[in-house]
Amino acid sequence: MKKNLLVLIAASVLPLALLGQTTTSQIVVLRTNLGDIDVQLLPASAPKTVQNFLNYVNKGTYNNTVFHRSVPNFIIQGGGFNTSYGSIPKDASVVNEYSVPNTRGTIAMAKLGGNPNSATNEFFFNTVDNTSTLGTSNNGGFTVFGKINSAAGLAVMDKIAAVRVPSGVLPSPFDSMPLQNFTSGSPTLANFIIVQSVTLGDSVTPPPPIPVPSITSGGVNTASAFGGAGYATGGTYIEIYGTNLAGDVARSWADEDFRNGRAPTVLEGVSVTVNRQPAYVAFVSKNQINVQVPGGVPIVGTVPVAVTYVGQTSPAVQLAIRPTAPGLLAPASFKVGEKQYVVGLHGNLGTFVANGVAGVPDAPAAPGETVIFYGVGFGGVNPSSIPVGGQVVTQEARISNPLVFKIGGQDALVAFAGLAPGLVGLYQFNVTVPASLGTGDHQLDVMVGTESIPQTLFLPVKAQ
């Protein structure tokens, strides 16, 4: 998808207090009629949830219960009903402690829709990576409190997930219940997937504690490929620099991280808040994170920015906010000597406008032709119902602020200025090069409302 264009963008709080934390992490074993699943609990990430689960285990509540729900390529769920279809006793609900992503093989708490703090006894295993689906945008995120500890345990999970769910056999809440070797009639115990017991296993030495993320002083700026200003606005892409910001995996978002065109707010266990609102995470690495500012930030002032990785949250730093924070795409790869060229595309070809840029064929713009530019931070759009951030653009949304483009000091006709179709939060400008311009590198000046782009940019032009 066009979102890959965003690759150009990437080129003191104490640790979480751990209730009852010891030097080891507990293993529990779910013995089922299809095999054993060994789970390593994660008290460092979800102390109250782990204690809640262990309370049920110690009382034997989960013994002789069933997996009553199975959704292909999603989850298998149990902990709520016994082999007679009866509800098992529930303790008081536990506060939501979402921090660890719902990756394949993790176990998390089920809860009621619209109530993040409603988890009681039911749990589920993530049979696939549900990081984006079950993150903070879904009921506050689903609290992972353990992970399957062996390949053998994963194999049993997959075996249960592969059991067929017959249609129309049982009423809700058993209409998605897996039934093995079932043909017709009323299901019997032989058809159920039964949790025969859940018992405490051996303890294991936990991994080293996850260090607290730290943002470098002055380490939050708009994306360097768009000018790297020290201020932002709603929908702007910003870069965050620091230490311990993420784990060992460094990557940008991919198509599979999006849900119904919505950008992820958690990527590889990393989330970011701007003004305490979830930002859209475009790139993560240990020392740099790129995110898109959510659209609901104030128009002016400063707002706190904080990074959270697997339950550990950085001290917040302040980011200045303005009504607009414009910048055009002009990465370091388009700098030749001391001259920074803007990234432009020939409107009729889709190839780069360039002159002397390493690895890019020379192809200056021609007077009178339409060149396409990309930018960030140009403010609101019409209709205002279209978000400037976090959503793949599927309909026309033009910039609402007055806009002026000058090339070589001459006014340039702007045929279109708005959110770029098929992209996320980028603005597109279709601009006609003034017909009277001669051959040379001409400075590009842009103003939106009363704000000028802070960059000094050039466009190569070749007259016929």
N, C-alpha and C positions, 0 to 999 in steps of 0.2 A: 504494500500500500504506500501511498504518498507519505505516510507518517515517517517513513525511513529518511525523509529529508531532514528530520530533526536530529539525525546523527551528527549534523554539523554543529549542533549546539554543544555536543559533548566533546569533544576532543578531550556558687557551685552546688549542683544537685547531687546528693549522695546516692549510692546504689539502692535499688529497691530493698526495703526492709523485708526480710524473709521470716515469716511466722513459723516457728518450730523448725528452722533449717538445721540440718546436721551435716556432718562431713560426708554422708553417703546419700544416694538416691535410691528409693525403694522400687523393687520390681514386684508387679502383681501378675498372676497367671490366670487367664481366662480359659478354663477347661471346657471345650465345647464337644458336641458329638461328631464334629468334623476335624478335631485336633485342638492343640493348645496354642494360645496367643499370649506371648510374654510381652508385657508393657513396662517400660521404664517411665516412672512418674517424674514430673518436672516441677518440684516445689519452688524452685527459684523463680520460675516464671508465673506460676499460678498457685500460690500457697493456700489460699482459702478454698479453691476448687479442688486441689489435691486432698485437703483434709475432709472436704465434703464427700468425695468419692470413697476415701478410706473409711469414713463413718459407715457407709452402706456395706462396704466389704466386711468390716469387723462384725457387723450384725448379721451377716449371711444373707442380706436382702437380695443380692443378685443370684443366689443359687437357684437353679431350676427356673430360670427365666428364658425368654425367647428373643431372637432377633425378629422383630415384628415389622421392620421396614427395610427394603432394599431398593435403591435407585441406581440403575446401571450408570457406570462412569461417573459416580458421584459419592454415595455413602452407603454403609450398612448401619442400622440403628437398633439398639436394644436398651435394656435396663428399665423398661417401663411396665412389662406385663409378664405374668407367670404362664405356665403351660396350660392353664385352664382359662386363658384370656382375661384373667383378673388383674387389676392394677395393683402394683406393689406399693407399700407404704412410702410416703414422701416426707422428707424432712423439710425444714424451712428453705426457701430459695437462697442461692448464693450470689454474691455480687459478681458482675461481669469482670473478668481479668484478662481480656484479650490482649495478647502481645505477640505470641508465636504464630506464624502463618499456618494455615490448614493445608500442609503439604501431605503427600501420599504417605500413609502409614501412621499418621498421627491420630490421637483419640481426643475428642472434644465434647463439650456439653451441648445437648439440645435445649431449646428454650422456646417460649411463646413468642409469636410474632409481635413486633412493636414494643417489646419489653426486654431490654438487654439484661436485666437483673432477675430473670425468671427461671434460671436453670435449677433443677432439683435433682432428679435421679436418672433421667434418660441420657445416654451417651451415644456417640456414633464414631465410626472409623472412616477416615477419608481414604477412599479406595483409589483416588487420583489426586492430582494437585489442585486443590480448591482455594488457592491463595487469594485470587481476586474475587471469586464468588462469595466467599464467607469472610471477607475483610470488614473494615470499619463501616463501609457504606451499607452493609447488611445487618441491621439490628445491633449496631455497635461492635460487630465482630463476634465470632464464636470462639470461646476460650479453649485453646488446646492445653491439656494438662498432662499429656504423656505421649510416648511414641513407641511403636512396636520395635522390639529390641533385637530381632533376629530375622534372617531370611526365611527360616522355617515358620515363624509367626506371620510374616507377610504372605507366605504361600497359603496358610490357613485362611487368612482374610480374603485372599483372592478366590479361594475355593468356595467360601460362603457367598461372596459377591456373584459368583457364576451360577448359583442355584436359581432356577427359573421362578419368576413371579407370575403365577397364573392370573388371568384377568377374570373379574367378576365372581370369584369364589367366596371371598369374605368381605363383610362391610368395613367401613372406616372404624377404627384406625388400623385395621389389618388388611386393607385392600392392596397394600404393597408388600405383603409378607412373603418371604421366600419359602417355597415348599418343595422339598426334595422328593423325588420319585413319586410325585403326585400325578394321578391320571384323571380321576373324577370323584364325585361324591363329597363327603365331609372329610376334611383333613383330620389325621390322627397324630399322636405323638411321634410316630415314625416319620412323618413328613416335616416336623418342625426342626429348625436349627436352634438347638438348646444350649444355653450357657449352664452347664452342670454345676460349676462352682467358680468362684473367684477367690483366690487365696494369695497370701503374701509370699513372695519368693525371696531370693537372695538379694542383698543390697549390693550396689555397685559404686565404685568411686566416681564421682561426677567429673565432668570436664572442668577446666579452669573457668572461673567466673568471667562473664562477658564484661569487658571494660565499658565505662560510661562514654558515650560519644561526646566529642568536644568540637565546637565550631571555632575556628580561628578568628581572632579579633579582626574586624574588617573583611571577614571571609564570606560575606553574602553580597552578591552583585547580580545585576541582570546578565544574561548569557553573554559571554565574551564575544561570541560570533555576531552579536547584535550591538556591540558598543561597550558592554561591561560597565554600565553606569551604576552608581551607588544607591539608586532608588528604583522603585518599581510601581506598577499599578495592577489592578485586577487582570488576570490573564497573561501577565508577563512571565516569561521563563527566567528563572534565576539559577545561579550556580552557588552551591554551598561548599566551602572548603574547611577541612578540619582533620581530626584523627578519630579512628574507631567509629566511623560513620556507618559502616556496613561490615559484612562478613567477607569471606574470600572470593565470593562470586562478584564479578563486575560485568554489568550488562545494561543495555537500554531496554525499554519496554518493547514488546513484540505484539503482533496481531492477537495472539492467544491471551494476552493480558487484558484485552479490552472485552467488555460485556455490553452488548447492544450499543456499540459505539462509544461507551463511556470509558475514560482513561482510568488506570489503576491508581488507588491511593496508598497501596502497599505493594512493594516490589522487593523480593528476596528478604522479607522480614523488616524492611525499612519503611517508615512512615515519617511524614513531616507535617507540622502544623504551621500555618501563617495566620497570625491573629487568632490562634487557637482553633482554626478551621483546617480540615484535612486538605493538603495540597496534592496535586497530581504528580506522581513520581515517574520521571522519564528516564533517569539513568542513576545507577548506584555503583559505588566503589568505596573502598576504605577511606579515601581522602577527598572524594568529590561526589556530590549528589546534585543532579539537575531536576528541578521541579517546576511545575507551572502554578503560579499563585492563583488561588480560587477567586471567583468573581465577586464574592461578597465582602471584600476588604473595604475599609473606609476610603474616602476620596483623598484625604490629606492626613498628615500626621505620621506617627511611627507605630509599627506593630511588632510583636515578638515572633521570632522564628525559632523553632526547636526541632531537633531530630530525635526519633526514637528507633532503637534497634533492639529487637527481642526483649522488650520490657525495660530497657535502660534509656532514659531520656536525657538529652544534653541540657546544660544551662541555656536559656534563651538569649538570643541576641536581637537587637532592634534593627528594623529595616524601614527606611523612609518610604512613604507612599505619596504619590502625586496623582492628579486626575489622569494624566497621560505620562508615559515614559517611553517615547518612541525610539526605535532603532531599526536599521535595515540590515539584512543578512550580508555580512562582509567578514568572513573568517580570515584567520592569519594566512591560510593557504592562498588567499587572493591578494596578498601584499607583495609588491615587487619593489625592492629597494626601500625607499621611504614612502612610497605611494600606496595607499590602500584602495583597491578597487572594490566596488560593490558587486555582489552576485546578481547578474541579470540574465534572463533567458530570452532568446529570440522568440518572439511570440508566434511566429509561423513555423518554427522548427523545434522548439523546445530544447535547443542546445545553448551552451553558455556563451554569453558575451564576454570576450576576454582578449587580452593583448599582453603577451609575455608572462602569463601565469604558468608555472611549472605543471606539466602534465595535462594542460588544457590547450586544445588547438586555438591558434589566434583567429578570432572572429569578431572584430569590432562591430558596434551597431552602425546602422546606416541612418542618415538624416531622414525623418519621415516614417521610420518603421516603429512598430510597437514593441516595447521591451517590458518584460514581467519582472517585478521585484517582490521580495518577501520581507516582512517586518514583524515586530512585536511591539506591544505597548501603546497602540494607537487609540485605545479607549472604546467607548460604547458603539453599538451598531443598531441599525434599524432593519427588522423589528427588534425591539429591546428584549423580547422573550427568548431570543437565541443566545445561549451562554457564550461568553468570550473565552471560556476555559473548560477543559475537561471533557469535551465532547467532539467527536468527528463531525465536521460541518457537512450537512446534506442539503441545505437550502440557502438561497441568496441572502446575505446579510451585509449591507453596506455601512461604511463608517459614518457616524452621525456628526462628528466634528468637522469644521471647515479644514480643508487640506490644500496645500500648495506644493507643487513640485517645480523646481527650477533646475535646468541642465545648462551649464555654461552661462549662467546668469539670465537665461531666457525662460519664460513660463512654458511649461510642458503640459499638454492636454492629458488629463487623467480620465481614461475611458471607464475604468473600474477601480474602486478602492473598497475593500471589504474583507471578510474572513475567507480564507482560501478553501475552496471546496475539497473535501476528502482529507483535509488536514485537521490538526488540533490546535486551535488558538493562534495560528499564524495568519497574518494579514497579507493579502495579495494586491498588487498595484499594476494595472496595465497602463503604461505611460507611453505617449508618442514623443519620440525624439524630435525637437524642433527642426524644421526642414532647412533652416538657414545655417545650421551649425557646420563648421568646417572640420577637417581631419585633426584629431588630437585627443588628449585626455581632458575631459570637461568635468568640472566639479559639480557634484549633485547636492542640492540644498533642498531640504524638506521641512515643512512646518505643518503641525496638526494643532488646531486651535491656536494657542499662544506659545506652544512648546516646539522648539526646533530640535532636530536630531543632533546629538552631541558629537557625531562622527564627522570627520573630514574625508569624504569619499569621492572617487572619480569613476567616470564611465568612458571607456575608449570608443571613439567615433571615427569612422572612415567615410569621407565624402566620395561620391562616384566621380 
